[in-house]
Amino acid sequence: MSPASDFASALRCHPRRVLAGVLAVMVLETAVVLLSALQRPPTLVLSIALSSDLVLLGALAVWASGGVRRWGLTPGKGLRAAALGVLVFSGVMRVLGIPGPALLLPLALAAEATLACVILLSFFRAVRQGGDFWAEVQRRLGSALPRTATGVLITELRLLHAAAQSLLRRPLLTPEPSATVFPPMAASSSGWLIPFLLIVSVMELGAAHALLHALAPGHLWAHVLSLAVHGYGLLWLVGERRLLWTTAHRLEDDALVLHLGLRWSARIPYALITRALALRSDMDRRRVRTPRRRDSASVTPLDPPNVHLCLEADVELSTLFGLRRRVRHLNVFVDRPDAFLAALEARRSVREKF
């Protein structure tokens, strides 16, 4: 019998003893690394070693406290393990007198390593699960992270993924207009935005670095950071623009589904729509303005809205970073406003008959 099978057999027969042995080894190994850090100034290698021990020790502790029958770590347990390890590690370092700045690198490495593991684990499980990949990733991340953090992560990951697809020249899958599908970008006149921002950013990049050199001479990190933020912002815009092209407003059997990239999404039952008007001029748009701006939202890709929807009750809209907003008036831009209003009225009439 091989050593691996011997260990697996012992783990099945005596899980608590094996777990206690592993914990003891991890504690001793962590103590050795801590003693090494006390003997000399903390280095990158020692910081990484401490971070690894921190995550593993906390994960084993939470696993043991949760019962050995639940084999494997869920993302929630992993994050709780990291939080527990951070608290214990921080307290030990303070008692041993290691200065505060020495804590930052190992703690940051531990937090980032744990978060990266949670994201990768969610990706792999979402791929195996099949179906809507991003919805599955969001569900799995939501089981381990707060809703706000999950929304921010999903938004950033989806935007970077869309930007990478554009840079790799992957084909753009746009929804086909039909009697029930109304892609707003099919008639949008905001296509000048990305080229304009690219030209302006390139023209102003030299001036921005000259200003940085005047304000912080000799600080290369300031220029690197500025260039990184600049490039990331352009990727963000390219990805957001691509996602706008892949979405559309749809008239389903029981509800109107608004979907504009990651900016806005909502599902509005036809029973809640009390009035739908065409906005053909600036005068019409001024006429439907509400006294309270929080009561309305403009679901447009930088184009003037051409349809106004008045609702009987507030509906919830999802926007960037998973944020939610409740509104009662919607100003929407669609590619064929007259056909959209006619189809919407037909759906509402059918629902009223039933």
C-alpha positions in Angstrom: 0.0 0.0 0.0 1.4 3.4 -1.0 2.0 6.3 1.6 -0.8 8.2 -0.1 -3.3 5.4 0.4 -2.1 4.9 4.0 -2.7 8.5 4.7 -6.2 8.4 3.1 -7.1 5.3 5.1 -5.9 7.0 8.4 -7.9 10.1 7.5 -11.1 8.1 7.0 -10.6 6.0 10.2 -9.1 8.6 12.6 -9.9 12.1 11.2 -9.5 13.9 14.5 -6.1 12.5 15.2 -4.8 13.3 11.7 -6.2 16.8 11.9 -4.7 17.3 15.3 -1.3 16.2 14.0 -1.5 18.5 11.0 -2.4 21.4 13.2 0.5 20.6 15.5 2.9 20.6 12.6 1.5 23.8 11.2 1.8 25.5 14.6 5.4 24.4 15.0 6.2 25.5 11.4 4.6 28.9 12.0 6.6 29.3 15.2 9.8 28.6 13.4 9.0 31.2 10.8 8.1 33.8 13.5 11.4 33.1 15.3 13.3 33.6 12.1 11.5 36.9 11.5 12.5 38.0 15.0 16.1 37.2 14.5 16.5 39.4 11.3 14.4 42.1 9.6 11.4 40.6 7.8 12.1 39.9 4.1 9.7 39.1 1.3 10.3 35.4 1.6 9.5 35.4 5.3 6.5 37.5 4.7 5.2 35.1 2.1 5.9 32.2 4.4 4.0 33.9 7.2 1.1 34.6 4.9 0.9 31.0 3.7 1.0 29.7 7.3 -1.6 32.3 8.3 -4.1 31.1 5.6 -3.5 27.4 6.1 -3.6 27.5 9.9 -6.7 29.6 9.9 -8.4 27.3 7.4 -7.6 24.2 9.4 -8.8 25.8 12.6 -12.1 26.8 11.0 -12.5 23.4 9.4 -11.9 21.7 12.7 -14.3 24.0 14.5 -17.0 23.4 11.8 -16.8 19.6 12.2 -14.7 17.2 10.2 -17.7 15.6 8.5 -17.9 18.6 6.1 -14.9 17.8 4.0 -13.4 20.6 2.0 -13.4 24.4 2.5 -16.2 26.5 1.1 -15.4 30.1 0.1 -17.2 31.4 3.2 -15.1 29.2 5.5 -11.9 30.2 3.7 -12.6 33.9 4.3 -13.5 33.3 7.9 -10.3 31.4 8.3 -8.3 34.3 6.8 -10.0 36.7 9.2 -9.3 34.5 12.2 -5.7 34.1 11.1 -5.3 37.9 10.6 -6.5 38.6 14.1 -4.3 35.9 15.7 -1.3 36.8 13.6 -1.6 40.6 14.3 -1.9 40.0 18.0 1.2 37.7 18.1 3.2 40.2 16.1 2.3 43.0 18.5 3.2 40.9 21.6 6.5 40.0 20.1 7.3 43.7 19.4 7.6 43.5 15.6 7.0 47.1 14.3 3.7 48.0 12.5 5.0 48.4 9.0 6.3 44.8 9.1 2.7 43.6 9.4 1.4 45.3 6.2 3.0 43.1 3.6 2.2 39.6 5.1 -1.4 40.7 6.0 -1.9 42.2 2.5 -0.5 39.0 0.9 -2.7 36.8 3.0 -5.9 38.8 2.1 -5.1 38.9 -1.6 -4.1 35.2 -1.7 -7.4 34.2 0.0 -9.5 36.5 -2.3 -7.7 35.1 -5.4 -8.3 31.5 -4.2 -12.0 32.3 -3.7 -12.4 33.9 -7.1 -10.5 31.0 -8.9 -12.5 28.4 -7.0 -15.8 30.2 -8.0 -14.6 30.2 -11.7 -13.7 26.5 -11.8 -17.0 25.5 -10.1 -19.0 27.8 -12.4 -17.4 26.3 -15.5 -18.2 22.8 -14.3 -21.8 23.8 -13.4 -22.6 25.1 -16.9 -25.4 27.5 -17.7 -25.0 31.2 -17.1 -21.3 31.5 -16.2 -21.4 35.0 -14.6 -24.6 34.4 -12.7 -23.1 31.2 -11.2 -19.9 33.1 -10.3 -21.9 35.8 -8.7 -23.9 33.3 -6.7 -20.8 31.5 -5.4 -19.0 34.7 -4.6 -22.1 36.0 -2.9 -22.0 33.1 -0.5 -18.6 34.2 0.7 -18.5 38.0 0.4 -20.8 40.9 1.3 -23.2 41.9 -1.5 -21.4 45.2 -2.1 -18.0 43.5 -2.5 -19.5 40.8 -4.7 -21.1 43.5 -7.0 -17.8 45.4 -7.3 -15.8 42.2 -8.1 -18.3 41.0 -10.7 -18.4 44.4 -12.4 -14.6 44.7 -12.6 -14.1 41.1 -13.8 -16.8 41.4 -16.5 -15.5 44.7 -17.7 -11.9 43.4 -17.9 -13.1 40.2 -19.6 -15.0 42.3 -22.2 -12.0 44.6 -22.8 -9.8 41.6 -23.3 -12.2 40.2 -25.9 -12.1 43.5 -27.8 -8.3 43.6 -27.7 -8.1 40.0 -29.0 -10.6 40.9 -31.7 -13.1 38.3 -30.7 -16.4 38.5 -32.7 -19.1 40.7 -31.1 -22.4 38.9 -30.6 -25.1 41.5 -30.9 -28.8 40.8 -30.4 -30.9 40.8 -33.5 -33.7 43.4 -33.5 -37.2 41.9 -33.7 -40.8 42.6 -32.7 -39.8 41.9 -29.0 -36.1 42.7 -29.0 -34.9 46.3 -29.0 -31.1 46.8 -28.8 -30.5 50.5 -28.0 -27.1 50.6 -29.5 -28.5 49.8 -33.0 -29.6 53.4 -33.2 -27.3 55.1 -30.8 -25.2 58.1 -31.9 -22.7 57.8 -29.0 -20.1 55.8 -31.0 -17.8 58.9 -31.0 -17.1 58.5 -27.3 -14.4 55.9 -27.2 -12.3 57.3 -30.1 -12.6 60.8 -28.7 -11.5 59.7 -25.2 -8.6 57.7 -26.7 -7.3 60.7 -28.7 -7.7 63.1 -25.8 -6.0 60.7 -23.3 -3.0 60.2 -25.6 -2.7 63.9 -26.2 -2.9 64.8 -22.5 -0.7 61.9 -21.3 2.6 63.8 -21.9 1.3 66.9 -20.1 0.1 64.8 -17.2 3.5 63.2 -16.7 5.3 66.6 -17.0 3.1 67.9 -14.3 3.8 64.8 -12.1 7.6 65.4 -12.7 7.2 69.0 -11.5 5.2 68.1 -8.5 7.1 64.9 -7.5 10.6 65.0 -9.1 12.5 61.7 -9.0 9.5 59.6 -8.0 9.2 56.9 -10.6 6.4 55.2 -8.8 4.2 58.2 -9.4 4.6 57.9 -13.1 4.1 54.2 -13.1 1.0 54.5 -10.9 -0.5 57.2 -13.2 0.2 55.2 -16.3 -1.4 52.1 -14.7 -4.5 54.0 -13.7 -4.7 55.6 -17.1 -4.5 52.3 -18.9 -7.0 50.6 -16.6 -9.5 53.4 -17.1 -9.2 53.0 -20.9 -9.7 49.2 -20.6 -12.7 49.9 -18.4 -14.3 52.1 -21.0 -13.6 49.7 -23.9 -15.1 46.8 -21.9 -18.2 48.8 -20.8 -18.8 49.8 -24.4 -18.6 46.2 -25.7 -21.1 45.1 -23.0 -23.5 47.8 -24.2 -23.6 46.3 -27.6 -24.4 42.8 -26.4 -27.6 43.7 -24.5 -31.1 44.7 -25.4 -34.5 45.6 -24.0 -37.0 42.7 -24.3 -40.7 42.3 -24.2 -41.4 39.0 -22.5 -44.8 37.3 -21.8 -45.4 38.9 -18.4 -42.8 41.7 -18.1 -40.6 44.3 -19.8 -36.9 43.5 -19.2 -34.6 46.5 -19.5 -30.9 45.6 -20.0 -28.2 48.1 -20.9 -24.8 46.6 -20.4 -23.8 46.8 -16.7 -25.3 50.2 -16.3 -29.0 49.3 -15.8 -31.1 46.2 -15.6 -34.6 45.7 -14.4 -37.7 43.5 -14.8 -41.0 45.5 -14.8 -44.3 43.6 -14.8 -46.8 45.0 -17.3 -49.3 45.5 -14.6 -47.1 48.2 -13.0 -46.9 50.3 -16.2 -49.6 53.0 -16.1 -48.4 55.1 -18.9 -45.9 54.9 -21.8 -45.2 58.0 -23.9 -42.9 58.9 -26.9 -40.4 61.7 -26.3 -39.9 63.3 -29.7 -38.4 66.6 -28.6 -36.7 68.5 -25.8 -40.0 70.0 -24.9 -41.5 66.5 -24.3 -38.5 65.6 -22.1 -38.9 68.7 -20.0 -42.6 68.0 -19.6 -42.0 64.6 -18.0 -39.4 65.7 -15.5 -40.2 64.8 -12.0 -39.7 67.2 -9.0 -37.6 64.6 -7.2 -34.6 63.3 -9.3 -34.4 60.2 -7.1 -37.8 59.1 -8.4 -36.5 58.7 -12.0 -33.7 57.1 -14.0 -32.4 57.6 -17.5 -31.7 54.2 -19.1 -29.7 55.5 -22.1 -26.3 55.1 -23.7 -25.6 58.9 -23.6 -28.4 59.5 -26.1 -31.5 61.6 -25.3 -34.3 59.3 -24.1 -37.2 58.7 -26.6 -39.6 56.8 -24.3 -41.0 57.6 -20.9 -42.5 55.0 -18.6 -44.6 55.9 -15.6 -45.1 53.2 -13.1 -47.8 52.5 -10.5 -45.2 51.5 -7.8 -41.5 51.7 -7.3 -39.3 49.1 -9.1 -35.8 48.1 -8.3 -33.0 48.8 -10.9 -29.6 47.2 -10.7 -26.6 49.3 -11.8 -22.8 49.2 -11.7 -21.1 47.5 -8.8 -24.2 45.7 -7.8 -25.9 48.9 -6.5 -29.7 49.0 -6.5 -32.1 51.9 -6.8 -35.8 52.2 -6.6 -37.6 54.5 -9.1 -41.1 55.1 -10.4 -40.3 57.0 -13.6 -38.1 55.7 -16.4 -36.7 57.6 -19.4 -35.5 55.0 -21.9 -33.7 55.0 -25.2 -34.7 52.3 -27.7 -33.8 51.8 -31.4 -37.4 51.9 -32.7 -39.6 53.9 -30.3 -42.9 53.7 -32.2 -42.6 49.9 -32.7 -41.6 49.5 -29.1 -44.6 51.5 -27.8 -47.0 49.6 -30.1 -45.6 46.2 -29.0 -45.7 47.3 -25.3 -49.3 48.4 -25.6 -50.2 45.1 -27.2 -48.6 43.1 -24.4 -50.4 45.2 -21.8 -53.8 44.8 -23.5 -53.3 41.0 -23.5 -52.4 41.0 -19.9 -55.4 43.2 -19.0 -57.8 40.7 -20.7 -56.7 37.9 -18.4 
